[in-house]
Amino acid sequence: MFFVYILEATESKRYYIGQTEDLEARVKQHNEGRNLSTKAYIPWQLKWWKELESRSKAINVERKLKGIKKRVRLEKFVSENGFSGCGAVG
């Protein structure tokens, strides 16, 4: 199984969207500063995720999410498309 996930930086409230096969390990990598694009905004909190059956499906959903530029629209997409999450939408 593969996951599409959305992280939120606890201080700046920025979102980061990614996909992975091991969600727990990937979030840990982000918070250890092992990803250049997220290192400056540590710490990160897992906000939403969706489990998918293949990497190609995860990549397609990731691309769709990254194409949504407005925070409100992103949160609406998450709420309407069966994402699990730790954070309330809105």
C-alpha positions as CSV (number, residue, x, y, z in Angstrom):
1,M,0.0,0.0,0.0
2,F,1.0,3.6,-0.6
3,F,0.1,6.8,1.1
4,V,-0.5,10.4,0.0
5,Y,0.0,12.7,2.9
6,I,-0.2,16.3,4.0
7,L,2.0,17.7,6.7
8,E,1.5,21.0,8.4
9,A,4.4,23.0,9.9
10,T,3.5,23.7,13.5
11,E,4.8,27.3,13.5
12,S,4.3,28.6,10.0
13,K,1.2,26.5,9.2
14,R,2.6,25.7,5.8
15,Y,1.4,22.5,4.1
16,Y,3.7,19.9,2.5
17,I,2.2,17.2,0.2
18,G,4.0,14.0,-0.6
19,Q,3.6,10.2,-1.2
20,T,5.3,7.2,0.3
21,E,5.1,3.5,1.0
22,D,6.1,3.9,4.7
23,L,4.2,6.9,6.2
24,E,5.6,6.7,9.7
25,A,9.2,6.6,8.5
26,R,8.6,9.4,6.0
27,V,7.2,11.8,8.6
28,K,10.2,11.0,10.8
29,Q,12.6,11.8,8.0
30,H,10.9,15.2,7.5
31,N,11.2,16.0,11.2
32,E,14.9,14.9,11.3
33,G,15.7,17.5,8.6
34,R,16.5,14.8,6.0
35,N,14.4,16.6,3.3
36,L,15.8,19.9,1.9
37,S,12.4,21.3,1.0
38,T,10.9,20.8,4.5
39,K,14.0,21.3,6.7
40,A,13.5,25.0,7.3
41,Y,10.0,24.5,8.7
42,I,10.6,21.7,11.3
43,P,8.6,20.5,13.2
44,W,6.0,19.0,11.0
45,Q,2.7,17.4,12.0
46,L,0.9,14.8,10.0
47,K,-2.4,16.4,9.1
48,W,-4.2,14.1,6.6
49,W,-3.4,10.9,4.7
50,K,-5.0,8.5,2.2
51,E,-4.0,4.9,1.6
52,L,-4.0,3.8,-2.0
53,E,-3.3,0.5,-3.7
54,S,-0.5,1.5,-6.0
55,R,2.3,4.1,-6.3
56,S,0.9,5.3,-9.6
57,K,-2.5,6.1,-7.9
58,A,-0.7,7.8,-5.1
59,I,1.4,9.9,-7.5
60,N,-1.8,10.9,-9.4
61,V,-3.5,12.1,-6.2
62,E,-0.3,13.8,-5.1
63,R,-0.2,15.7,-8.4
64,K,-3.9,16.7,-8.1
65,L,-3.3,18.0,-4.5
66,K,-0.2,19.9,-5.5
67,G,-2.2,21.5,-8.3
68,I,-4.6,23.0,-5.8
69,K,-3.1,26.4,-4.8
70,K,-5.7,27.7,-2.4
71,R,-5.7,26.3,1.1
72,V,-9.5,26.4,1.3
73,R,-9.8,24.3,-1.9
74,L,-7.2,21.9,-0.7
75,E,-9.0,21.3,2.6
76,K,-12.3,20.9,0.7
77,F,-10.7,18.3,-1.6
78,V,-9.4,16.4,1.5
79,S,-12.8,16.4,3.2
80,E,-14.7,15.3,0.1
81,N,-12.2,12.5,-0.9
82,G,-12.0,10.2,2.0
83,F,-8.7,11.3,3.6
84,S,-8.1,10.3,7.2
85,G,-6.6,12.8,9.5
86,C,-5.4,14.3,12.7
87,G,-6.6,17.8,11.9
88,A,-9.9,19.4,11.4
89,V,-10.6,20.9,8.0
90,G,-10.9,24.6,8.0
